[in-house]
Amino acid sequence: MQNVQIKNKVEILRYTLVFLAFAVSTSLYALTATEVMNKAASYAKTAKGIVGVFGVTTSGGSFTGSLKASGNKFVFATPVSTSWYNGKHMWSYNTSSKETTVVTPTANEISESNPLEYLRTYSANYSVTFSKNRVAGKYVVTLIPKSKKNQVRSVEITLNSKSFKPEKFVVIPRAGTAATVRIKSLDYSKSISASEFEYPKVKYPRVQIIDLR
């Protein structure tokens, strides 16, 4: 009889813990994953101008870079390369080869150069769910490509639960190694001249330009 009572108490305790875990999960994610991404996308799309500093970690090492963006235009600078996208064409300057390549980029190429594009274009290209990884005070979502032709296998985004600004991207490609982008600072209220998204030829007078458009 005593063993039965102990067993019943254990069962009650187990179900109580399960209920509490469910309650905490529900209170943390009061919004659906789609609602979270819609808010994040809306803030990014309506921002006056975005200026940020980030750190990138890959299997090849780590580096710090900077980003300026307005609408779908951006300039993305790192120690090894700088990319300018004016909404139609993208110029990429390689510091080691001293060459600049010009292309009409694909959606994947744009996202590789500017991770904020995952916020702007997710609804057209990705399905969204909450990640199994949980971080207190954050929303963590996972984007899964709708097309198997997409070069990305998944993207995990950590968002501030109050501002809905991204704080980390973990991009896992179908081939190659994963990249983690940690946002160190992100300001959505900057004014940025349209000329900053054009390739500054004057700054690189002796650089060879390879036009692949």
PLY file of the C-alpha trace (Angstrom):
ply
format ascii 1.0
element vertex 213
property float x
property float y
property float z
element edge 212
property int vertex1
property int vertex2
end_header
0.00 0.00 0.00
2.83 2.35 0.91
4.57 1.60 -2.41
1.38 2.48 -4.28
1.13 5.81 -2.46
4.75 6.63 -3.26
4.19 5.73 -6.91
1.12 7.98 -7.06
3.06 10.90 -5.55
5.83 10.43 -8.10
3.29 10.45 -10.94
1.64 13.60 -9.59
5.04 15.31 -9.31
5.98 14.29 -12.85
2.75 15.66 -14.34
3.14 18.86 -12.31
6.63 19.43 -13.72
5.38 18.80 -17.24
2.56 21.29 -16.74
4.94 23.92 -15.34
7.32 23.45 -18.26
4.42 23.89 -20.68
3.22 26.99 -18.83
6.67 28.59 -18.94
7.00 27.78 -22.64
3.60 29.27 -23.39
4.26 32.46 -21.42
7.67 32.91 -23.11
6.25 32.55 -26.60
2.99 34.45 -26.35
3.27 35.10 -30.09
3.51 32.51 -32.84
6.77 32.13 -34.74
5.19 33.78 -37.79
3.98 36.75 -35.71
7.47 37.17 -34.27
9.07 37.22 -37.72
6.38 39.54 -39.08
7.20 42.06 -36.35
10.95 41.70 -36.91
10.50 42.12 -40.67
8.22 45.13 -40.27
10.69 47.00 -38.04
13.56 46.25 -40.42
11.60 47.27 -43.53
10.31 50.56 -42.07
13.61 51.59 -40.48
14.84 55.03 -41.54
18.32 53.64 -42.09
20.22 50.80 -40.43
23.79 50.96 -39.13
25.32 47.96 -37.39
28.50 46.26 -36.22
28.76 42.47 -36.20
31.10 39.58 -35.61
31.26 36.52 -37.87
32.58 33.10 -36.89
33.18 30.28 -39.37
35.44 27.24 -39.49
38.03 29.49 -41.11
38.17 31.95 -38.21
36.48 35.05 -36.88
36.30 38.69 -37.96
34.37 41.89 -37.30
32.52 43.94 -39.88
30.07 46.78 -40.37
26.77 47.23 -42.17
24.73 50.11 -43.53
21.31 49.47 -45.07
18.25 51.33 -46.30
15.36 49.45 -47.86
16.89 46.71 -49.99
20.18 48.61 -50.47
23.26 48.01 -48.34
27.02 48.22 -47.94
28.65 45.38 -46.04
32.33 45.75 -45.06
34.75 43.21 -43.58
38.58 43.05 -43.43
38.62 40.71 -46.46
35.94 42.24 -48.70
33.37 45.00 -49.09
30.07 44.72 -50.97
27.84 47.53 -52.23
24.30 46.80 -53.41
22.24 49.62 -54.95
19.07 47.56 -55.30
20.00 46.23 -58.73
23.71 45.51 -59.03
26.28 44.41 -56.46
29.97 45.30 -56.44
32.30 43.14 -54.32
35.85 44.30 -53.68
38.37 41.63 -52.62
41.22 43.07 -50.57
43.65 40.24 -51.35
43.20 40.09 -55.14
42.60 43.85 -55.48
39.71 43.12 -57.83
36.08 44.21 -57.88
33.39 41.94 -59.30
30.04 43.31 -60.49
26.99 41.03 -60.66
23.22 41.13 -60.73
22.89 39.07 -57.55
20.55 36.21 -56.76
18.47 36.21 -53.57
20.98 33.82 -51.98
23.92 36.06 -52.87
22.17 39.07 -51.35
21.43 37.21 -48.10
25.03 35.95 -47.90
26.22 39.55 -48.06
23.54 41.00 -45.78
21.94 38.70 -43.17
19.20 41.27 -42.48
17.73 40.18 -45.82
16.52 37.02 -44.07
14.14 39.30 -42.14
12.99 41.22 -45.22
12.36 38.23 -47.49
11.63 35.32 -45.16
7.89 35.08 -45.92
8.50 34.46 -49.63
11.36 32.00 -49.30
11.12 30.29 -45.90
8.79 28.55 -43.47
9.29 29.54 -39.84
9.09 27.63 -36.56
10.41 28.17 -33.06
13.84 26.65 -32.49
14.36 23.90 -29.93
17.07 26.15 -28.49
15.65 28.46 -25.86
17.24 31.66 -24.54
15.71 33.60 -21.64
14.20 36.90 -22.78
14.69 36.10 -26.48
12.73 34.67 -29.37
14.67 32.00 -31.23
13.21 31.01 -34.60
14.32 28.67 -37.35
13.82 29.37 -41.05
13.51 26.38 -43.38
13.70 27.01 -47.17
10.53 26.31 -49.13
12.63 25.29 -52.14
15.21 22.52 -52.14
17.14 24.59 -54.67
17.92 27.10 -51.93
21.61 26.86 -51.02
20.75 27.29 -47.34
19.60 24.33 -45.24
18.36 26.43 -42.30
18.78 29.77 -40.54
18.38 30.18 -36.80
17.71 33.75 -35.68
17.80 35.02 -32.10
15.65 38.14 -31.63
15.30 40.57 -28.75
11.83 39.97 -27.29
11.15 43.70 -26.82
12.68 45.42 -29.85
12.47 42.40 -32.22
15.94 43.31 -33.47
18.12 40.35 -34.47
21.01 39.52 -32.16
22.40 36.37 -33.79
22.12 34.44 -37.04
23.30 30.85 -37.45
23.33 30.00 -41.15
23.72 26.34 -42.12
24.32 25.81 -45.86
23.52 22.66 -47.80
27.21 22.43 -48.65
30.13 23.90 -46.74
30.41 25.05 -43.15
28.02 26.98 -40.92
28.48 30.67 -40.14
27.45 32.48 -36.97
26.80 36.22 -37.14
26.56 38.02 -33.79
25.15 41.55 -33.90
27.16 43.82 -31.61
25.14 46.96 -32.27
22.19 47.84 -34.49
20.62 51.27 -34.94
17.42 51.62 -36.99
17.26 55.44 -36.92
20.18 56.62 -39.07
19.97 58.76 -42.21
22.08 57.27 -45.03
22.76 58.87 -48.40
21.88 56.79 -51.46
25.39 57.43 -52.80
26.84 55.23 -50.05
25.34 52.17 -51.76
27.15 52.86 -55.03
30.63 51.54 -55.75
33.15 54.35 -54.99
35.32 54.22 -58.13
37.33 57.22 -57.00
38.46 55.33 -53.91
39.78 52.41 -56.00
41.23 54.03 -59.16
43.67 51.20 -59.98
41.42 48.28 -59.11
40.41 45.96 -61.94
36.63 45.67 -62.38
35.28 42.34 -63.60
31.76 42.86 -64.94
29.67 39.66 -64.82
26.27 41.23 -65.33
0 1
1 2
2 3
3 4
4 5
5 6
6 7
7 8
8 9
9 10
10 11
11 12
12 13
13 14
14 15
15 16
16 17
17 18
18 19
19 20
20 21
21 22
22 23
23 24
24 25
25 26
26 27
27 28
28 29
29 30
30 31
31 32
32 33
33 34
34 35
35 36
36 37
37 38
38 39
39 40
40 41
41 42
42 43
43 44
44 45
45 46
46 47
47 48
48 49
49 50
50 51
51 52
52 53
53 54
54 55
55 56
56 57
57 58
58 59
59 60
60 61
61 62
62 63
63 64
64 65
65 66
66 67
67 68
68 69
69 70
70 71
71 72
72 73
73 74
74 75
75 76
76 77
77 78
78 79
79 80
80 81
81 82
82 83
83 84
84 85
85 86
86 87
87 88
88 89
89 90
90 91
91 92
92 93
93 94
94 95
95 96
96 97
97 98
98 99
99 100
100 101
101 102
102 103
103 104
104 105
105 106
106 107
107 108
108 109
109 110
110 111
111 112
112 113
113 114
114 115
115 116
116 117
117 118
118 119
119 120
120 121
121 122
122 123
123 124
124 125
125 126
126 127
127 128
128 129
129 130
130 131
131 132
132 133
133 134
134 135
135 136
136 137
137 138
138 139
139 140
140 141
141 142
142 143
143 144
144 145
145 146
146 147
147 148
148 149
149 150
150 151
151 152
152 153
153 154
154 155
155 156
156 157
157 158
158 159
159 160
160 161
161 162
162 163
163 164
164 165
165 166
166 167
167 168
168 169
169 170
170 171
171 172
172 173
173 174
174 175
175 176
176 177
177 178
178 179
179 180
180 181
181 182
182 183
183 184
184 185
185 186
186 187
187 188
188 189
189 190
190 191
191 192
192 193
193 194
194 195
195 196
196 197
197 198
198 199
199 200
200 201
201 202
202 203
203 204
204 205
205 206
206 207
207 208
208 209
209 210
210 211
211 212
